[in-house]
């Protein structure tokens, strides 16, 4: 079996547990992690002993989303375009990245021939929420917190929130980046079930074992009835447009919003960046940062 640096792969109970394993970075999704996730999903797809996949995160968090801890390119204001680049080159870079890293992977998981179950505890933000919500079934622990806080520094939401939660619920959180807890996620349709933290994985694998009593061909066909039906209703087109508009969202840099965030990051690192970005939104309406 291949050795992975950012993923744990454990076959059990008619399925496999795939664990995002960068706990010191709250399982932030860098290129290494996303590439290895692709590899282990392909491995599980080709293993007839595996009837379903469970994806979770190590260290008490699912994932805080895209890894933004790296050094950013120096930008020239008032437009915020990287020095030495152009608007067209920057747009193409973002668009190509969203097509490959987000859209391509979403469609692969969506069309996966075996059920994928998301087991979410702790933080589940941004691109990690898109991963969890494009799982065919999503079960949340009581401490799960979902959100898309990246919109606060100029980034995009994802249409999967609209597809699952509905237009008004999705916009309520996409336009602010506000957090929601597991109870609210269940209410608006983002997750199937909320369970105690100590029961999360057992509940997921109990479902895997029930699925294993159904012929694999039947499971595959019924998955496709649902997922391809959603695509025929427009999900693929919505996601394709999402990838195009995401590049525009990432280019919405305004000096009065973004320059102070860049300055904070240069002075105090990622923690200072997040503090500066999120301070105007405190307290959050749900979750551990809500007013008690």
N, C-alpha and C positions, 0 to 999 in steps of 0.2 A: 504494500500500500504506500502511496506517495506520502511524503512528509510535508505538512503545511505549517507555515509560520504564524498565520493569523486566523486559522480556522481549526476547530476540533471536530472530528468526524467519528461518531460512535454508533455502530449498528446495534439495535436492540428492539425487541418486541415487535417484530415484523416491519420495522422501519429503521430510520437513521436519525440521530440527533446531530444537527449541524449547529455549532456554536461559534458566533462571532467572538474572536478571542484576542481583543486588544484592551483588556480591562483597565490598564493604566491610562488609557486615552478614552475611557468610557465607550470603547468599541467604535470610535470614530472611523468612518468608512474612507480609507485611502485606496489608491489604485491596487496595492498588493492584496488587500482584503477583498475587493470586488473581483479581482481576477481569480483568486483562490476560491471564492464562492461559486463562480462560474464552473470551475474545475470540479468541485465536489458535487455540484448539482448534476453535471454530466456523468460523473461516476455513479451516483445513485440512480440516475435514469437507466443505466445499462446493467444494473444489478437486479436480477429477477427476484432475489430474496427480499428486496426492499419494496414494500407496498405503498409507503407514504413517507414524506419527509417532514421533520419538525425543525424549524429554525428558531434559535434563541440567542441571547447574548450572555457573555460571562461577566461575573462580578456584580450582579444585581442591576445592571442596565441592559436594555436591548441595544441601543446605540444612540448617540447624540447627533447622528447624521453625517453629512459630508465633513471630512477632515479639513478644517480651515486654519490649522495651527501653523502652517508653513509661512515662510517669508513671502509677502506679496511684492509684486513688481512695483517699482516706483511709478507713481502716476503724476501726470501733468494736469494741474487744475487750470481753468474751472471745469474741464470736461471729464477728468478722471480716467483718461485713456493712458495705458502704460507708455512710458517715455520710449520714443523710437518706434512706436507702432502707429497704426492708423485705425480709424473707426471700422473700416471694412474688414481689416485683418482681425481685429478683436472680435467683431461680430461673428465672423466665420469660425474662429476658434471656439467660441462659446456654443454656436449652433452645432458644430461637428461633435463637440463633447457631449451635448445633450442627446443628440441622435444615437451615439454609440453607447455612452456610459449609462444613460437613463432609459431612453425609449427602447433600445435594443434589448436591454436586460429585462425591462418590464414585460415586453412581449414574450420573451423566452420563458419567464416564470409563469406568465398568464397561460401560455399554451403548453405548459409542462404536462406530460402524460400521466403523472401520478399526483395525488393530492399533496399540496404543500400547506402545512399548518404553521402559522406564526405564533410563537409562545412569547408574549411580551410582558416584561416586568421592568420597572423603573423608567428612565427616560427613553422616549422613542420619538425623535425629532427629525424634521426635514426629510432628507432622502431615506433615512431609516424608517420613517413612517410610511413612505411610499413602498418600501420593501415589505413591511409588515402587512400593509393593507392590500397589496397585490398577491399576497398568499391567498389560497382558495378559502381557507378558514383562518380566523384570527381569534385566539383566546388570550385574554389579558389577566394578569395578576391584579390584586387590589391596589397595588402601588404604582401601576402603569400610568404614565403621563405622556400624552400625545401632543404634537404641535408642529408648526412650521415657522419658528421664530426667525428663520433666515430672511423672510420677507421684510423684516425691519431694517436690514442693511442693503436692500436692493437685490432681491432674488425672487424666484417664482414659486408659486404654489403648484400643485399637481391635480389633474382632473380626477384622479381616483377618489379624492375627497368628495367631489361633487357626485360622482357615480354612486358612492355608497351612502353619503350623509344627506344628499339632496342639495339643491341650489342654495337655499337660504341658510341652512346650517353650515354648509361649506364656506360660504362667503363670510359668515360671522367670524370665522377663525382665520380664513385666508387673508382677510384685509387687515388684520391686526397682528397676526403671529401669536395670538394668545394660546396658552396651554389649556388642555382639557384632561380631566382625570378619567379613570377607567369607567366610572359610573356614567359620566356624560358621553363617553365614547360608545357605550352600550346603548344609551338612550337614542342617539342619533344614527345608529346603524353601522358604526365603524368596526365593531367587534361582535363576535357571536355570543361570547360568554365572559363573565368575570368570576374568578375563583381566588381562593387564598393563595398566597405566594408559595406556601409549602406544598400545594396540590397542583401547581401549574403544569409541570412536566408529566406527572402521572395522569392528569386529565387529558392531555394531548395524546399520550400513548395509549390510553384506554380507547380513544377515538380511532387511532391507527389500527388497533387490534379489531375493532368492529368493522372497519373498512376491509381488513384482510379476509373477512368471512365472505366478501362479495367477489366474484370472479374479476381478475384484473382487467380483462377486456371490457367488461361492463362498466367498471369504474372509469376507465379511460374514455369510453364513449359518452358517459353521462357528464364527465368533466367538459368534454368538447361541446356537448349540447348547450351547456351554460356559457362557457367562455366564448365560443364562436358566435353564439346568439348575441351576446353583448357586443361583440365586434361588428356584427351585421347591423346592430342598432346604432352604431356610430362610435364605439369606444376607440377603435384603432385610429379613426380620423381625428378624434378629439386629442388623443395622445400625440399624433403626428403634428398637429397644430401647436400643441403644448410645447413640443421640442423647439419649434420655430420661435414662439413667443417668449420662451424661457431665455433665449439669447438676448432679446430686447430688454427683458426684466433685469438681467445682469448688467446691462449697460445703462440702467437708470441711475447714474451717479450724479448727485447734486452736492455742491460744495458745502451747503449749510447742513446737510445730513451726513455725508460720507467722510469729509475731510477730518472732522473731529474724531471719527471712529478710527481712521488710519493713524492719526496722531496718538490716540490712546493706546493702540496696539504697539506702536513703536516705543512708547514710554514704558508700558506695563505688561506687554504681551497679550495673549489671548484672553486672560481673565479680565484685564482692564478693558479690552475691546467689548467683551460681553456685558460688563458692568455699565459701560457708557451707553451701549445700545439698548439694554433692557430697562434701565432705570426709569424712564418715563412711563413704562407700562406696569410698574409695580403698584399694588399687588396684582398677581395674576388672578383670573376669576376662579380657577380650579387648581388643584394639586398642592404640592408642598410650599409653593411660593404665594399661595392665596392668603389673604388676611384671616387670621384666626378670630 
